[in-house]
């Protein structure tokens, strides 16, 4: 049961050690079957030397460095190109994986021969701990998930799921270049999976900060989110999964983001 955890990082010197440590705790439960790929997206702070120090301490850690900053989407794609088998998970450089429940859901997914696993998580700020708002909306129903995704009613973050490499490769799942780059990857993975495992287990800590993309609203952010919904519609159309019965859901999602 092999797992690759992918982490894009840009100027993450203050938090990257915590993220790697959380994957280290997971590695201790994986019998040497865990690999972590950290992609330094041309950081301008001390991220790279910190990563190299961590690499020397942790045999599971690989460090790639991009020559120019392109955002988390291209960084994740670069790491995906290095993965040929097993499971694929994701972590952001300011977050933490909760090792034991994460390992448990992965084992269950492997044992049950699933190709997609999704779980719950915590959102943590300085004075608040909140649960993932959309977990109850996730269902083992392809058509319903297409409707819910087009209505922009799911979180859309890849960090709350684990994907089998066969699913990723079969549908050429890749990340976009703009803000909300993981919505298409995340939602398509959920929709196109043949054998989903949906578990209300708390496996991830998402640390919120004032400068985080998810806490920032600008015209570019709105355009990025709208573009992701349009891209999702187009990919569903390519797969023969978008028809007149979903047009109202797409219109609802697109209109809500453009007004």
Protein Blocks (a to p, Z undefined) as FASTA:
>chain_A
ZZddddddehillmmmmmmmmmmmmmmmnnopaccddddehiablmlmmmmmmmmmmmkb
ccdddfbdebjklmmmmmmmmpcghjdddddfkbccdfklmmmmmmmmmmnopabdcddd
ddddfkbccddfklmmpccdfklmmmmmmnopagkiaklpccdfklmmmnopacdfbehk
lmmmmmmmmmmpmbdcdddddfbdcdddfkbmklcccfklmmmmmmmmmmmmmmmmmnop
acfklmmmmmmmmmmmmZZ
